[in-house]
């Protein structure tokens, strides 16, 4: 079994597809939200 990473999580859940630039998984594996669109300030949710 290969090591899990944030890119694999994003691919599994498709967040970079349905997020339309407003939601994505960042390189740290946290959900990143840009409420005003992809070029706006970012909110990062982490555990």
N, CA, C and O atoms as a MOPAC input file, in Angstrom:
PM7 MOZYME 1SCF
protein

 N      0.85400 1    -1.18600 1     0.00000 1
 C      0.00000 1     0.00000 1     0.00000 1
 C      0.89000 1     1.23500 1     0.00000 1
 O      1.85000 1     1.32000 1     0.76600 1
 N      0.56800 1     2.18100 1    -0.85600 1
 C      1.37900 1     3.39400 1    -0.94600 1
 C      1.00700 1     4.38600 1     0.15600 1
 O     -0.05100 1     4.28000 1     0.77600 1
 N      1.88400 1     5.33400 1     0.38000 1
 C      1.62100 1     6.36600 1     1.38600 1
 C      0.50500 1     7.29200 1     0.92200 1
 O      0.41600 1     7.64300 1    -0.25400 1
 N     -0.33800 1     7.67900 1     1.86200 1
 C     -1.43800 1     8.58300 1     1.54800 1
 C     -0.92700 1    10.01300 1     1.60100 1
 O     -0.03700 1    10.32500 1     2.39200 1
 N     -1.48500 1    10.89000 1     0.75900 1
 C     -1.09700 1    12.29300 1     0.78800 1
 C     -2.29200 1    13.16500 1     0.40600 1
 O     -3.35200 1    12.65400 1     0.04400 1
 N     -2.11300 1    14.47400 1     0.48900 1
 C     -3.21300 1    15.40100 1     0.23100 1
 C     -3.70200 1    15.33500 1    -1.20900 1
 O     -4.89500 1    15.50900 1    -1.45800 1
 N     -2.82300 1    15.09100 1    -2.14600 1
 C     -3.23700 1    14.97600 1    -3.54800 1
 C     -4.16800 1    13.78600 1    -3.75000 1
 O     -5.13700 1    13.87200 1    -4.50500 1
 N     -3.87500 1    12.68100 1    -3.08000 1
 C     -4.72700 1    11.49900 1    -3.18500 1
 C     -6.09000 1    11.74800 1    -2.54000 1
 O     -7.11100 1    11.27500 1    -3.04000 1
 N     -6.10600 1    12.49000 1    -1.43300 1
 C     -7.37900 1    12.83700 1    -0.78800 1
 C     -8.22200 1    13.70800 1    -1.69800 1
 O     -9.42200 1    13.47900 1    -1.84900 1
 N     -7.59600 1    14.71000 1    -2.30600 1
 C     -8.31900 1    15.60400 1    -3.21600 1
 C     -8.89000 1    14.82200 1    -4.39700 1
 O    -10.01800 1    15.06800 1    -4.82400 1
 N     -8.11600 1    13.89100 1    -4.91600 1
 C     -8.58000 1    13.08000 1    -6.04800 1
 C     -9.71900 1    12.15400 1    -5.63700 1
 O    -10.69100 1    11.99800 1    -6.37600 1
 N     -9.60200 1    11.53900 1    -4.46200 1
 C    -10.62900 1    10.60900 1    -3.99100 1
 C    -11.97300 1    11.30700 1    -3.83300 1
 O    -12.99400 1    10.78900 1    -4.28600 1
 N    -11.98600 1    12.45900 1    -3.20600 1
 C    -13.23700 1    13.17300 1    -2.94000 1
 C    -13.62900 1    14.13100 1    -4.05100 1
 O    -14.75400 1    14.63200 1    -4.05900 1
 N    -12.72600 1    14.39700 1    -4.99000 1
 C    -13.03600 1    15.25700 1    -6.12300 1
 C    -13.23700 1    16.71500 1    -5.76600 1
 O    -13.83600 1    17.46200 1    -6.54000 1
 N    -12.75300 1    17.13200 1    -4.62000 1
 C    -13.00500 1    18.49600 1    -4.13800 1
 C    -12.50300 1    19.56200 1    -5.11100 1
 O    -13.11500 1    20.62400 1    -5.22900 1
 N    -11.41700 1    19.29600 1    -5.79700 1
 C    -10.90200 1    20.28900 1    -6.73600 1
 C    -11.78400 1    20.40100 1    -7.97300 1
 O    -11.66900 1    21.36500 1    -8.73000 1
 N    -12.66700 1    19.42000 1    -8.18500 1
 C    -13.62600 1    19.47300 1    -9.28900 1
 C    -14.90900 1    20.18000 1    -8.86700 1
 O    -15.31800 1    21.14800 1    -9.50800 1
 N    -15.55100 1    19.71000 1    -7.79600 1
 C    -16.82300 1    20.30900 1    -7.39500 1
 C    -16.63700 1    21.59500 1    -6.62800 1
 O    -17.59100 1    22.35800 1    -6.47800 1
 N    -15.43800 1    21.86300 1    -6.13500 1
 C    -15.18500 1    23.07900 1    -5.36000 1
 C    -15.16100 1    24.34500 1    -6.19800 1
 O    -15.25200 1    25.44600 1    -5.65600 1
 N    -15.04100 1    24.20500 1    -7.50500 1
 C    -15.07700 1    25.32700 1    -8.45200 1
 C    -14.14800 1    26.47400 1    -8.07200 1
 O    -14.45600 1    27.63900 1    -8.32700 1
 N    -13.01800 1    26.14400 1    -7.46600 1
 C    -12.07700 1    27.17700 1    -7.08200 1
 C    -12.36900 1    27.79500 1    -5.73300 1
 O    -11.56500 1    28.57400 1    -5.22000 1
 N    -13.52100 1    27.45700 1    -5.14500 1
 C    -13.87600 1    27.98800 1    -3.83200 1
 C    -13.40100 1    27.07300 1    -2.70400 1
 O    -13.12000 1    27.53300 1    -1.59800 1
 N    -13.31500 1    25.78100 1    -2.99200 1
 C    -12.85200 1    24.79200 1    -2.01200 1
 C    -11.75800 1    23.96600 1    -2.64400 1
 O    -11.82200 1    23.63400 1    -3.82700 1
 N    -10.74800 1    23.63100 1    -1.84900 1
 C     -9.69000 1    22.73800 1    -2.32600 1
 C     -8.96800 1    22.15300 1    -1.12500 1
 O     -9.11700 1    22.63600 1    -0.00200 1
 N     -8.19200 1    21.11800 1    -1.36600 1
 C     -7.29900 1    20.56600 1    -0.34700 1
 C     -5.92500 1    21.14700 1    -0.62900 1
 O     -5.39400 1    20.99300 1    -1.72900 1
 N     -5.33800 1    21.82500 1     0.37700 1
 C     -4.02100 1    22.42200 1     0.15100 1
 C     -2.92100 1    21.38500 1     0.36900 1
 O     -3.20300 1    20.23900 1     0.71900 1
 N     -1.67900 1    21.78600 1     0.16400 1
 C     -0.55500 1    20.84200 1     0.24700 1
 C     -0.34200 1    20.29000 1     1.64900 1
 O      0.32700 1    19.27100 1     1.81700 1
 N     -0.90600 1    20.95500 1     2.66500 1
 C     -0.81300 1    20.45100 1     4.04000 1
 C     -1.92300 1    19.45900 1     4.35300 1
 O     -1.94200 1    18.86100 1     5.42900 1
 N     -2.85800 1    19.28200 1     3.40300 1
 C     -3.95500 1    18.34600 1     3.60800 1
 C     -5.17200 1    18.96700 1     4.25700 1
 O     -6.10600 1    18.25100 1     4.61800 1
 N     -5.18500 1    20.28100 1     4.41400 1
 C     -6.31000 1    20.97700 1     5.02600 1
 C     -7.25100 1    21.50500 1     3.95300 1
 O     -6.84300 1    21.74900 1     2.81800 1
 N     -8.52100 1    21.67900 1     4.32900 1
 C     -9.48100 1    22.26700 1     3.41300 1
 C     -9.25400 1    23.77000 1     3.38400 1
 O     -9.16700 1    24.41800 1     4.42700 1
 N     -9.16100 1    24.30700 1     2.19500 1
 C     -8.93700 1    25.73300 1     1.99500 1
 C    -10.16700 1    26.29900 1     1.29100 1
 O    -10.61800 1    25.75200 1     0.28500 1
 N    -10.70900 1    27.40000 1     1.82300 1
 C    -11.90600 1    28.02000 1     1.27500 1
 C    -11.58000 1    29.44600 1     0.85700 1
 O    -10.94800 1    30.19100 1     1.60600 1
 N    -12.01200 1    29.82100 1    -0.34000 1
 C    -11.89400 1    31.20000 1    -0.81100 1
 C    -13.31300 1    31.67900 1    -1.11300 1
 O    -13.80900 1    31.47500 1    -2.22100 1
 N    -13.98000 1    32.32100 1    -0.13000 1
 C    -15.39700 1    32.66700 1    -0.24800 1
 C    -15.75900 1    33.54600 1    -1.44600 1
 O    -16.87300 1    33.44800 1    -1.96000 1
 N    -14.86100 1    34.38000 1    -1.89000 1
 C    -15.14500 1    35.27200 1    -3.01100 1
 C    -14.54800 1    34.76400 1    -4.31700 1
 O    -14.49000 1    35.50700 1    -5.29700 1
 N    -14.10700 1    33.51800 1    -4.34400 1
 C    -13.53500 1    32.94400 1    -5.54600 1
 C    -12.04700 1    32.69600 1    -5.41800 1
 O    -11.43200 1    33.07200 1    -4.42100 1
 N    -11.47200 1    32.06700 1    -6.42000 1
 C    -10.08700 1    31.58800 1    -6.35300 1
 C     -9.02800 1    32.66200 1    -6.09400 1
 O     -7.94900 1    32.33700 1    -5.59800 1
 N     -9.29400 1    33.90500 1    -6.40600 1
 C     -8.26800 1    34.93500 1    -6.23600 1
 C     -8.47000 1    35.76400 1    -4.97900 1
 O     -7.80000 1    36.78300 1    -4.81000 1
 N     -9.35600 1    35.36800 1    -4.10700 1
 C     -9.65400 1    36.11600 1    -2.89100 1
 C     -8.82300 1    35.59800 1    -1.72100 1
 O     -8.05700 1    34.64500 1    -1.85900 1
 N     -8.98800 1    36.24600 1    -0.56300 1
 C     -8.34800 1    35.77100 1     0.65200 1
 C     -8.77800 1    34.34200 1     0.94300 1
 O     -9.84800 1    33.90700 1     0.51800 1
 N     -7.93500 1    33.61400 1     1.67300 1
 C     -8.17600 1    32.20400 1     1.92700 1
 C     -8.45400 1    31.94900 1     3.38800 1
 O     -7.82900 1    32.55300 1     4.26000 1
 N     -9.39100 1    31.05500 1     3.66200 1
 C     -9.65200 1    30.52900 1     4.99600 1
 C     -9.19900 1    29.08200 1     4.96200 1
 O     -9.51300 1    28.35200 1     4.02200 1
 N     -8.46500 1    28.66700 1     5.97800 1
 C     -7.96200 1    27.29000 1     6.01100 1
 C     -8.51200 1    26.60100 1     7.25200 1
 O     -8.38800 1    27.10600 1     8.36800 1
 N     -9.11900 1    25.44300 1     7.03800 1
 C     -9.66500 1    24.64400 1     8.12000 1
 C     -8.73800 1    23.45600 1     8.35800 1
 O     -8.47500 1    22.67200 1     7.44600 1
 N     -8.25300 1    23.33200 1     9.57500 1
 C     -7.36300 1    22.21400 1     9.89700 1
 C     -7.81700 1    21.56000 1    11.19500 1
 O     -8.56900 1    22.14500 1    11.97500 1
 N     -7.35800 1    20.36600 1    11.40400 1
 C     -7.71800 1    19.64600 1    12.62800 1
 C     -6.54900 1    19.60100 1    13.57000 1
 O     -6.65400 1    19.03600 1    14.65800 1

